[in-house]
Amino acid sequence: MSTDNPEIELDLAEQHVLTDLIDGFIHERVWEAARAARDAERLEEAAARMFRLAQLKMLAEDGHVFIAPRELGAHRADLMMWLLEAEDITDEHIANAVDDARSTILQDYAHRCLCERIVKQIDAQAAVTA
């Protein structure tokens, strides 16, 4: 690994996860920033972020990429921003899953109770007619 341009390496599983993250999340955020840029400074920031996205895509495809030391801080900032957004989305998904599970459990319990009630009525009817 060169000390001039540090190499970032991923294994195959990490490459797949990064590809998924780029395709499902990062790519759209970068393009949104580019479309929203209204002045030269914002457009320059968006272009720099697109370049970093291209480097991340190379990392996802090849499993390694050399990043100039001056770019490491910007990559770190991007990844930390996406990490925090991903945490928020994960928390939201977990909360929704808990709500969905709670709803499903309640629904399943209601189904069970209803079936038990109907079975008891059938049993009662069978006992009367027997």
C-alpha positions in Angstrom: 0.0 0.0 0.0 1.4 3.4 -1.0 1.7 6.0 1.7 1.4 8.7 -1.0 -2.1 7.6 -2.0 -3.6 5.3 0.6 -5.4 2.3 -0.8 -8.9 1.4 0.6 -9.7 -2.3 0.2 -13.0 -4.2 0.5 -13.7 -7.9 0.4 -16.4 -9.2 -2.1 -19.2 -9.1 0.4 -18.4 -5.5 1.3 -18.2 -4.6 -2.4 -21.8 -5.9 -2.8 -23.0 -3.9 0.2 -21.3 -0.8 -1.1 -22.8 -1.3 -4.6 -26.2 -1.6 -3.0 -25.6 1.5 -0.9 -24.5 3.5 -3.9 -27.3 2.3 -6.1 -30.1 2.6 -3.5 -29.0 5.6 -1.6 -25.9 7.6 -2.3 -26.3 8.0 -6.1 -29.6 9.7 -5.7 -28.4 12.0 -2.9 -25.4 13.1 -5.1 -27.6 13.8 -8.1 -30.1 15.7 -5.9 -27.2 18.0 -4.7 -26.1 18.6 -8.3 -29.6 19.4 -9.5 -30.1 21.8 -6.5 -26.9 23.7 -7.1 -27.8 27.3 -7.8 -24.4 28.9 -7.8 -20.8 28.1 -8.9 -19.7 27.2 -5.3 -22.5 24.7 -4.8 -22.0 23.3 -8.3 -18.2 22.8 -7.6 -19.1 21.0 -4.3 -21.5 18.8 -6.2 -18.9 18.0 -8.8 -16.4 17.1 -6.1 -18.9 14.9 -4.5 -19.6 13.2 -7.9 -15.9 12.6 -8.3 -15.9 10.9 -4.8 -18.9 8.9 -5.8 -17.0 7.7 -8.9 -14.1 6.7 -6.6 -16.6 4.8 -4.4 -18.0 3.1 -7.5 -14.5 2.0 -8.4 -14.0 0.7 -4.9 -17.3 -1.3 -5.2 -16.4 -2.7 -8.6 -12.7 -3.4 -8.1 -12.5 -4.0 -4.3 -9.8 -1.4 -4.0 -9.1 2.2 -4.8 -6.3 4.7 -4.2 -7.4 8.0 -2.7 -5.3 11.1 -2.5 -4.6 12.0 1.1 -6.1 15.5 0.6 -9.4 13.7 -0.4 -9.6 11.4 2.6 -11.3 14.0 4.8 -13.9 14.7 2.2 -14.6 11.0 1.7 -14.8 10.6 5.5 -17.3 13.5 5.8 -19.5 12.1 3.0 -19.5 8.6 4.5 -20.2 10.0 8.0 -23.1 12.0 6.6 -24.5 8.9 4.7 -23.9 6.8 7.8 -26.0 9.2 10.0 -28.7 9.3 7.3 -28.6 5.5 7.1 -28.9 5.2 10.9 -31.9 7.5 10.9 -33.5 5.4 8.1 -32.6 2.1 9.9 -34.2 3.5 13.1 -37.3 4.5 11.1 -37.5 1.0 9.5 -37.1 -0.7 12.9 -39.8 1.5 14.4 -42.1 0.7 11.4 -41.2 -3.0 11.7 -42.1 -3.0 15.4 -45.4 -1.3 14.7 -46.0 -3.7 11.8 -45.1 -6.7 14.0 -47.2 -5.4 16.8 -50.1 -5.0 14.4 -49.5 -8.4 12.9 -49.3 -10.0 16.4 -52.6 -8.3 17.4 -54.2 -9.4 14.2 -53.0 -12.9 14.5 -54.2 -13.0 18.1 -57.6 -11.7 17.0 -57.7 -14.4 14.3 -56.8 -17.0 16.9 -59.4 -15.8 19.4 -62.1 -15.7 16.7 -61.3 -19.2 15.6 -61.3 -20.5 19.2 -64.7 -18.8 19.7 -66.2 -20.3 16.6 -64.7 -23.8 17.5 -66.3 -23.5 21.0 -69.6 -22.6 19.4 -69.3 -25.6 17.0 -68.4 -27.8 20.0 -71.4 -26.5 22.0 -73.7 -27.1 19.0 -72.3 -30.6 18.6 -72.8 -31.4 22.3 -76.5 -30.2 22.1 -77.2 -32.3 19.0 -75.4 -35.4 20.3 
